[in-house]
Each structure stands twice: as structure tokens, then as C-alpha cells.
């Protein structure tokens, strides 16, 4: 009887132990093995930023620095402009070894007003979005341009009043004129300009001279 009790006690002990182990296996609070994952980088495109550069003068190049950012700290290696309005790309868009990108533009000849272009940059072979650069081109007073003339023939010893010809990009009217280097003629009515900007001068050939005469002139 004592032996039987002992055997039963051992069996009971084993069964209890198995039940405890089984409970541990299903216990939601038990600790398991830890897992790790690798998050792989994807190169982000650079982000170009719209700019408003300082005003610059007509018929003069302005070199502009383009603005961008890059989440991966990649440096831009190239840039491109498109849709230029009232400007021409006169120094090609490029980026230096520090990633600074610049482009030189010049306004359309004698143009005064708003100009613009679009641009993008490339960093680590990834192209950015396209943004705009908008600016103002300021007026600079252009010199009038005198035009060579060939007036009608006139008689010896007689004055000929000649109208001088010029143009002005800013539509300014001439207020004065001057002649120089007269050849076979004398200025007999001083060169002058009226309120409408019409400039005239009277010349008379050297006494009894017949042939070709000439003079130079400028307007102000």
C-alpha cells in the first residue's frame, strides 16, 4: 500500500508539472524572442523653392542664385531653366562643387517690366519639382541714336535747312543738337530742336563751291 501511494504521488507530481509547463506556453504575458527589421533609405527628390531676386537694369545680365533643399543633404549637381518670359539665358544654369546653383539672365532688348523663368535642380540624379523665379527689370535711360542722312541736293550759295533723324528707345525727345567736321559747307542757321523734338540745321555751301558737302551731327 505504501508503495502504491508513493507511485501515485510521483504520477501526480509529474502531471502537475506538465500542466504548469503547458500553461506557460499559452501565457500571453510570457516573453518570446525579439525581432529586428531594417528600414532602407529611399533617396528623396530635392525641393526647389520659388525666388524673387532683386531688380536689375535693362540690357544688363543678372546672375541669380537658385534655392532648394534636400532631405538627404544631397548637393545639386545640375539645374535647368524653362519658360523664360522677357529674358534670355545668357549664362548657362550650373551648380558648383558646393551645390550652389546659379544662372545668368538678361532682359529682352530695351524691355522694362516683369520677367520670369521656371527652374529645377538635380541632386544625386533625382530631379526636383519645377518652381518660378519672378523679378522686375528696371529702366535705364538709353542714349538717342542718330541716323545718317542724305538730304536733297541744293544750289550753291543758298542755304539748305535740313531735318536731322534719330530714334530713342525710351521715346525721349531731343532737346539739342550739334554739328561737327563741316566739309565745303558752313553752319548758317544754328542746329536746334523744337518742343516736338524735331531738330534742324541750316547750312550753306562754301562760296561758289559745287560738289559734295558733308557734316557730322549728334542730338541730345
C-alpha positions in Angstrom: 0.0 0.0 0.0 2.8 2.4 0.9 4.5 1.7 -2.5 1.2 2.3 -4.4 0.8 5.7 -2.6 4.3 6.6 -3.5 3.8 5.8 -7.2 0.6 7.8 -7.3 2.3 10.7 -5.6 5.0 10.7 -8.3 2.4 10.5 -11.1 0.5 13.4 -9.6 3.7 15.4 -9.3 4.6 14.8 -12.9 1.1 15.7 -14.1 1.1 19.0 -12.2 4.5 19.8 -13.6 3.3 19.2 -17.2 0.2 21.3 -16.6 2.3 24.2 -15.4 4.6 24.0 -18.4 1.6 23.9 -20.7 0.2 27.0 -19.0 3.4 28.8 -19.5 3.4 28.0 -23.3 0.0 29.6 -23.6 0.5 32.5 -21.2 0.1 35.8 -23.2 2.4 37.5 -20.8 5.3 35.2 -21.3 8.4 36.6 -23.1 9.3 35.5 -26.6 12.3 36.1 -28.9 12.9 39.7 -30.0 12.8 40.5 -33.8 14.6 43.4 -35.7 13.9 44.9 -39.2 16.0 47.2 -41.4 14.4 50.3 -42.9 16.0 51.0 -46.2 16.7 54.6 -47.3 14.9 55.9 -50.4 16.6 58.9 -52.0 14.2 61.9 -51.7 14.0 64.4 -54.6 15.4 67.8 -53.9 12.8 70.5 -53.3 13.2 73.7 -55.4 11.9 76.9 -53.8 10.4 79.8 -55.7 12.5 83.0 -55.6 12.1 86.8 -56.2 15.5 88.1 -57.0 16.4 91.8 -56.7 15.5 94.2 -59.5 18.1 94.7 -62.2 18.7 97.1 -65.1 17.5 96.6 -68.7 20.1 95.2 -71.1 22.3 94.1 -68.2 22.8 90.5 -67.1 21.7 89.4 -63.6 23.3 86.3 -62.1 20.7 84.7 -59.8 21.3 82.0 -57.1 18.6 79.3 -57.2 17.2 77.9 -53.9 16.5 74.3 -52.9 16.6 71.9 -50.0 17.3 68.1 -49.9 16.1 65.8 -47.1 19.2 63.6 -47.7 21.6 66.5 -47.7 22.5 65.7 -51.3 24.1 68.6 -53.2 22.6 69.7 -56.5 24.9 69.0 -59.5 22.8 70.4 -62.3 20.0 72.8 -62.9 17.7 73.7 -65.8 15.5 76.7 -66.6 12.4 76.7 -68.8 9.6 79.1 -69.9 11.6 82.3 -69.9 9.5 85.4 -70.1 11.0 88.7 -71.3 14.5 87.3 -70.6 17.2 85.2 -72.3 19.5 82.8 -70.5 22.9 84.4 -71.1 25.0 82.4 -68.7 24.0 78.7 -68.6 22.5 77.3 -65.4 25.1 75.3 -63.5 25.9 74.1 -59.9 29.4 74.3 -58.3 31.0 71.7 -56.1 29.4 73.1 -53.1 25.9 72.6 -54.6 25.3 76.3 -55.3 23.4 76.7 -58.5 23.3 80.0 -60.5 22.0 81.2 -63.8 22.6 84.5 -65.7 19.7 86.1 -67.5 19.3 89.4 -69.5 16.1 91.1 -70.3 14.9 91.3 -73.9 16.5 94.3 -75.5 15.2 97.6 -74.1 12.4 95.7 -72.2 11.3 97.2 -68.9 8.9 95.4 -66.6 8.3 92.0 -65.0 10.3 89.0 -66.2 10.3 85.4 -65.1 11.5 81.8 -65.7 11.0 78.4 -64.2 13.7 76.2 -62.9 14.5 72.8 -61.4 17.6 71.2 -59.9 19.1 67.7 -59.9 20.7 66.1 -56.9 22.1 62.5 -56.8 20.4 62.0 -60.2 17.0 62.9 -58.8 15.2 65.9 -60.4 13.3 68.4 -58.2 9.9 70.0 -58.7 9.6 73.0 -61.0 9.2 76.5 -59.5 9.4 80.1 -60.7 11.7 83.0 -60.4 9.9 86.3 -60.8 11.7 89.7 -60.9 11.5 93.3 -62.2 13.7 94.8 -64.9 14.3 98.5 -64.3 14.5 101.2 -66.9 17.9 102.8 -67.8 17.7 105.9 -70.0 19.1 104.9 -73.4 21.1 107.3 -75.5 19.3 108.5 -78.6 20.6 107.0 -81.9 21.3 109.4 -84.7 20.8 108.2 -88.2 22.9 109.2 -91.2 21.0 111.2 -93.7 21.4 112.1 -97.4 19.4 115.3 -97.9 18.2 116.6 -101.3 20.6 118.5 -103.5 20.6 122.3 -103.1 22.1 125.2 -105.0 25.4 126.8 -104.5 25.4 130.0 -102.3 21.9 129.1 -101.0 21.1 127.9 -97.5 19.5 124.4 -97.1 17.6 123.7 -93.9 18.0 120.0 -93.1 16.0 117.9 -90.7 18.1 115.5 -88.6 17.0 112.0 -88.0 17.3 110.0 -84.7 15.5 107.4 -82.6 15.2 106.8 -78.9 14.3 103.5 -77.2 12.7 105.4 -74.3 10.7 107.7 -76.7 12.6 110.7 -75.3 12.5 113.8 -77.4 15.8 115.5 -78.4 16.2 119.0 -77.0 19.5 120.0 -78.6 21.8 119.1 -81.5 25.3 119.9 -82.6 27.2 119.6 -85.9 30.9 119.0 -86.4 33.5 118.5 -89.1 31.7 120.5 -91.8 33.2 119.9 -95.3 32.5 122.5 -98.0 29.6 124.0 -96.0 29.1 126.5 -93.2 26.5 126.3 -90.5 24.4 129.4 -91.3 21.4 128.6 -89.0 22.3 127.0 -85.7 21.3 123.5 -85.0 18.3 123.4 -82.7 15.3 121.2 -81.7 11.7 122.3 -81.2 9.3 121.2 -78.5 8.2 118.3 -80.6 11.8 117.0 -80.7 12.3 117.9 -84.4 15.9 119.0 -84.9 17.1 121.1 -87.9 20.2 122.9 -89.1 20.8 125.3 -91.9 24.0 125.0 -94.0 25.3 126.9 -97.0 28.0 125.7 -99.3 31.3 127.5 -99.4 31.1 130.4 -101.8 30.8 129.3 -105.4 31.5 125.7 -104.4 29.9 122.9 -106.5 30.2 119.3 -105.5 29.9 117.1 -102.4 29.5 118.6 -99.0 29.0 117.0 -95.6 29.0 117.4 -91.8 28.6 115.2 -88.8 25.9 115.7 -86.2 24.6 114.4 -82.8 21.5 115.0 -80.8 20.8 115.2 -77.1 
